[in-house]
């Protein structure tokens, strides 16, 4: 009762005595990166355009990209839709057919009815635009010209593996740019249209300023701190380094359906594990953990599955939870 009461006074809702008892024995804390260590509000910060503007206008590319992602429920897709609306002045309008999404890799669809966007940008030196033309192109002029005259576009958006599965090759120059941004802790998404790689989309999700302090405090308590993310290994390690999580404790390229099994792995040997998350895809892992901890502003299903809810959006409340547990164990 003492620990539960103190937790409530500090914005930590503990659902009964069992999670409080288990919390006292936690040896591993697993953070799902997005929405816990970061704000969970990804935004497009740069787009590298890989075709010639005079052969395939960037506005047409942006319209096809934004329209395709309007069917996506992924946070990165939402960031791309917002970017397209900002670039075009409003969300693009057109038709979408044959939409499919592959978790952890990307999406594909066909868009049409976007001929109205087949105009060049007013100025290539428009500094308010996030689109920058590459110093190289990814395909022949003939192939690029065919994009302008097309009546419909087969759009692919996703990671390297998704491009490879769909027969899209990545030039060495493009790969170097991708690696550069990944090493900055940013997520890189590739976009292809009608079989031609057209753009590199760089997306960032800002880290919470209290994240590194929380990780340090947990480690001082003798607790191992781990991270789950769907990001590739290079991006994941860059983010982990900034918050103080060791490389060996980073689980990268984790599919949403595999989060639960990652928690089970840490529970081997009867180790008590706490899981911190906020999304719909986190709920099975939250339920599997000995102590599931949800951010109060997250998805309802995550809050429902959790044993503990951080009512106020601040990771220091997780520190306070463990502090409350230590006090309650005395009584």
C-alpha positions in Angstrom: 0.0 0.0 0.0 2.8 2.4 0.8 4.5 2.0 -2.6 1.3 2.2 -4.5 0.2 5.3 -2.6 3.5 7.1 -3.2 3.5 6.1 -6.9 0.0 7.6 -7.4 1.1 10.8 -5.8 3.9 11.0 -8.3 2.0 10.2 -11.4 2.6 6.5 -11.5 -0.5 4.2 -11.6 0.3 0.7 -10.3 -2.4 -1.8 -10.9 -2.4 -3.9 -7.7 0.2 -5.5 -5.5 1.6 -8.1 -7.9 3.4 -5.7 -10.2 4.7 -3.8 -7.2 6.2 -7.1 -5.9 7.6 -8.1 -9.3 9.1 -4.6 -9.8 11.3 -5.1 -6.7 12.9 -8.1 -8.4 13.4 -6.6 -11.9 16.9 -7.1 -13.3 16.3 -6.1 -16.9 14.4 -3.1 -18.3 13.5 -3.2 -22.0 12.6 0.0 -23.8 10.7 0.1 -27.1 12.5 3.1 -28.6 9.7 4.9 -30.3 7.5 6.9 -27.9 9.5 6.1 -24.8 13.1 7.1 -25.4 12.0 9.3 -28.3 8.9 11.5 -28.6 7.4 9.2 -31.1 6.8 12.1 -33.5 9.0 11.3 -36.6 9.4 14.0 -39.2 11.0 14.2 -42.6 14.2 16.3 -42.4 15.7 15.7 -45.9 14.8 14.2 -49.2 17.5 13.4 -51.8 15.9 13.4 -55.2 17.7 10.9 -57.5 16.3 11.9 -60.9 16.6 15.0 -63.0 14.0 17.7 -62.3 13.6 18.4 -66.0 12.8 14.8 -66.7 10.6 14.0 -63.7 9.4 16.9 -61.6 9.9 16.7 -57.9 6.3 17.8 -57.3 5.0 14.8 -59.2 7.3 12.5 -57.2 6.1 14.1 -54.0 2.5 13.8 -54.9 2.8 10.1 -55.8 4.8 9.5 -52.6 2.4 11.3 -50.3 -0.7 9.8 -51.9 0.8 6.2 -51.6 1.6 6.7 -47.9 -1.8 8.1 -47.1 -3.1 4.5 -46.7 -0.3 3.6 -44.3 -0.8 3.4 -40.6 2.9 3.5 -39.8 4.3 6.6 -38.0 6.9 6.9 -40.7 4.2 6.9 -43.3 2.3 9.6 -41.5 5.5 11.7 -41.4 5.8 11.3 -45.2 2.2 12.3 -45.7 2.8 15.5 -43.6 5.9 16.3 -45.6 4.1 15.9 -49.0 1.3 18.2 -47.7 3.9 20.8 -46.7 5.7 20.7 -50.0 2.6 20.8 -52.1 0.5 23.2 -50.0 -2.1 20.5 -49.3 -2.4 16.7 -49.3 -2.2 15.3 -52.8 -5.3 14.0 -54.4 -5.6 10.9 -56.7 -6.5 7.2 -56.8 -4.8 4.4 -55.0 -5.2 0.7 -55.9 -3.5 -2.6 -55.0 -2.2 -1.3 -51.6 -0.1 -3.8 -49.6 2.1 -3.4 -46.5 4.8 -5.7 -45.3 5.5 -5.1 -41.6 9.1 -4.2 -40.9 9.9 -3.6 -44.6 7.6 -1.3 -46.5 4.6 -0.8 -48.7 3.6 -1.0 -52.3 0.6 0.3 -54.3 -0.3 1.9 -57.6 -1.4 5.5 -57.8 -3.0 7.4 -60.7 -4.8 10.6 -61.5 -2.0 12.9 -60.3 -1.2 14.5 -63.7 -2.0 18.0 -62.2 1.3 17.8 -60.3 3.4 17.3 -63.4 5.0 20.7 -63.1 8.5 21.8 -62.1 9.2 23.6 -58.8 9.4 27.3 -59.1 13.0 27.4 -58.1 15.6 24.7 -57.7 17.2 26.8 -55.0 14.1 27.0 -52.9 15.7 26.7 -49.5 12.4 26.2 -47.7 12.0 22.9 -49.5 13.4 19.7 -47.9 14.1 18.2 -51.3 17.7 18.3 -52.6 18.8 17.0 -55.9 21.6 14.5 -55.9 24.8 15.0 -57.7 24.2 11.7 -59.5 21.2 10.0 -60.9 20.1 6.4 -60.4 18.9 5.5 -63.9 19.2 6.5 -67.6 17.6 9.6 -69.0 15.3 7.5 -71.1 14.0 5.6 -68.0 13.5 8.9 -66.1 11.7 10.5 -69.0 9.3 7.5 -69.1 8.1 8.5 -65.6 6.8 11.9 -66.8 4.6 10.4 -69.5 3.3 7.6 -67.3 -0.4 7.4 -66.5 0.0 5.5 -63.3 2.9 4.7 -60.9 3.8 1.6 -59.1 5.1 3.0 -55.9 7.4 1.2 -53.5 8.4 2.8 -50.2 10.6 1.0 -47.6 14.0 -0.3 -46.5 16.8 -1.9 -48.5 15.4 -5.4 -48.1 12.1 -4.2 -49.5 13.8 -2.7 -52.5 15.9 -5.8 -53.1 12.8 -8.1 -52.9 11.2 -5.9 -55.6 14.2 -5.9 -57.9 15.3 -2.3 -57.1 19.1 -1.9 -57.0 20.9 0.7 -54.9 24.0 2.5 -56.4 27.1 2.8 -54.3 26.7 6.6 -54.2 23.2 6.2 -52.8 24.4 3.7 -50.2 27.0 6.1 -49.0 24.4 8.8 -48.3 22.2 6.2 -46.5 25.0 5.2 -44.2 25.9 8.8 -43.4 22.4 9.6 -42.2 22.0 6.3 -40.3 25.2 7.0 -38.4 23.5 10.2 -37.2 20.7 8.1 -35.7 18.2 8.9 -38.4 15.9 6.5 -40.3 16.3 6.3 -44.0 13.4 5.2 -46.3 13.8 4.6 -50.0 11.1 5.4 -52.6 10.9 3.8 -56.1 8.4 4.4 -58.9 7.8 2.2 -61.9 11.0 0.2 -61.1 13.2 3.3 -60.8 14.8 4.4 -57.4 13.7 8.0 -57.2 14.4 9.2 -53.6 16.0 8.8 -50.3 13.8 10.1 -47.4 15.6 10.9 -44.1 13.4 10.9 -41.0 14.2 11.9 -37.5 12.5 11.3 -34.2 13.8 13.5 -31.4 15.2 11.9 -28.3 13.6 12.9 -25.0 16.1 15.0 -23.0 15.6 12.9 -19.9 16.2 9.6 -21.6 20.0 9.4 -21.0 19.5 10.3 -17.3 16.9 7.6 -16.8 19.1 5.0 -18.4 22.0 6.0 -16.2 19.9 6.0 -13.0 18.6 2.5 -13.8 22.1 1.2 -14.4 23.2 2.6 -11.1 20.5 0.5 -9.5 22.2 -2.6 -11.0 19.6 -3.0 -13.7 20.4 -4.0 -17.2 18.9 -1.6 -19.8 18.0 -2.8 -23.3 16.3 -1.4 -26.3 14.0 -2.7 -29.0 13.6 -1.0 -32.4 12.6 -1.7 -35.9 15.5 0.5 -37.1 18.5 -1.1 -38.7 21.5 -1.9 -36.7 23.5 1.3 -37.6 20.7 3.7 -36.7 19.8 1.8 -33.6 23.4 1.8 -32.3 23.7 5.5 -32.9 20.6 6.2 -30.8 21.7 3.8 -28.1 25.0 5.4 -27.8 23.4 8.8 -27.2 21.3 7.5 -24.3 24.0 5.3 -22.8 22.7 1.8 -23.8 25.4 -0.7 -24.6 25.6 -2.1 -28.2 25.1 -5.7 -26.9 21.8 -4.6 -25.3 20.4 -3.2 -28.6 17.8 -5.3 -30.5 17.6 -3.8 -34.0 15.4 -4.7 -37.0 12.8 -6.3 -34.7 9.5 -6.9 -36.4 6.4 -5.8 -34.4 5.3 -9.5 -34.0 8.6 -10.4 -32.5 8.7 -8.0 -29.6 7.1 -10.5 -27.3 9.7 -13.2 -28.1 12.5 -10.7 -27.3 11.0 -10.2 -23.8 10.8 -14.0 -23.4 14.5 -14.3 -24.3 15.4 -11.9 -21.4 13.2 -13.9 -19.0 15.2 -17.1 -19.4 16.6 -18.3 -16.1 13.6 -16.7 -14.3 15.0 -13.2 -14.7 12.4 -10.6 -13.9 11.9 -8.3 -16.9 10.1 -4.9 -17.2 9.0 -3.7 -20.6 8.3 0.0 -21.4 6.2 0.8 -24.4 3.4 2.9 -25.8 2.1 1.5 -29.1 -0.4 -1.0 -30.2 2.4 -3.3 -31.3 3.9 -3.2 -27.8 0.9 -4.7 -26.0 1.8 -8.4 -26.4 5.3 -7.7 -25.0 3.9 -5.6 -22.2 1.6 -8.5 -21.2 4.5 -11.0 -21.4 6.8 -8.9 -19.2 6.8 -9.5 -15.5 6.1 -5.8 -15.2 4.6 -4.0 -18.3 4.9 -0.3 -18.1 3.0 2.0 -20.5 3.3 5.7 -21.3 -0.1 7.2 -20.4 -0.4 9.1 -23.7 0.1 5.9 -25.8 -2.4 3.6 -27.4 -5.3 2.5 -25.3 -4.5 -1.2 -25.8 -1.0 -0.7 -24.5 -2.3 1.0 -21.4 -4.8 -1.8 -20.9 -2.1 -4.5 -21.2 0.3 -2.8 -18.9 0.7 -3.4 -15.1 2.0 0.2 -14.6 1.0 3.4 -16.3 3.1 6.5 -16.3 0.4 9.1 -16.2 2.7 12.0 -16.9 4.9 11.9 -20.0 8.3 11.9 -18.4 10.7 9.0 -18.1 11.8 10.1 -14.7 8.5 8.8 -13.5 9.9 5.3 -14.2 12.9 6.1 -11.9 10.4 7.1 -9.3 8.5 3.9 -9.7 11.6 1.9 -8.8 12.2 4.3 -5.9 8.7 3.6 -4.6 9.2 -0.1 -5.0 12.4 0.1 -2.8 10.5 2.0 -0.1 7.5 -0.5 -0.2 9.9 -3.4 0.2 10.9 -2.1 3.6 7.4 -2.1 5.0 
